[in-house]
Amino acid sequence: MIKTIVTATDGSEHARRAVQFAIDFAKRYEARLVVAHVLLRDASPQDVREVVKVEKLPKAVRDELDRVTDVPLAAASMGGGYVPAPIPKSVLEAVAERLLADVQKAAEKAGVSKFSSVVLEGPPAQRILELVQQEKADVVVMGRRGMGAVAGLVLGSVSNKVASRAECTCITVK
C-alpha cells in the first residue's frame, strides 16, 4: 500500500512533470504528498527567473533579484572574468514559497487531501534522502534533470543519487 509520496521541485520543466505525476499518483492512491524544495544556492539569477513567475513575487523580492542580476562580481581568483553576485537567502526563500504555493494549489485542485511541503537547505540529494527517510516514504518521485544540468553531468544528478540510495521505490520522470 502506498501511504506517503515524496517529491521535490526546483521549478525546472522536469521537476514540474514529476510534481504533476506525484500529484496524480497521490490522488489515485489517496496517499499523503510531501513536496520539498531545496534552496537554489548555486543557481544564477537568470535561472531563478526562469523557474518562478517573477511577477508573483513581492515587489521587494523582485527588486532585490533585479539588483543581484545587475551587479556581477569580478572573479579574480578564477583568472578574471565575472560571476553573478550571490542571491540573498531572503530571495531564495521567497522563490521557494512561491513554487511550493503553486504546487499546493495544483494538488488541491486535483483533490489531494493530505499535503505538506518543506523548504530544505544544503546538498539537494542528501537533504531529499533525509526527508524520504524521515517521512517513511513509500515512493519518491523526481524529475530526470533539474536546473543543474551541467553540474549533473559532472557530479551525477540529484535524481540519480536519490534513486541509487533511497530504500523505497523511486520513479524518475522525463
Secondary structure, DSSP 4 states (H G I P E B T S, - for coil): ---EEEEE--SSHHHHHHHHHHHHHHHHHT-EEEEEEE--TT--HHHHHHHS-GGGS-HHHHHHHHHHHH-PEE-GGGTS-EEPPPPPHHHHHHHHHHHHHHHHHHHHHHT--SEEEEEE-S-HHHHHHHHHHHTT-SEEEEES--S-HHHHHHH--HHHHHHHH-SSEEEEE-
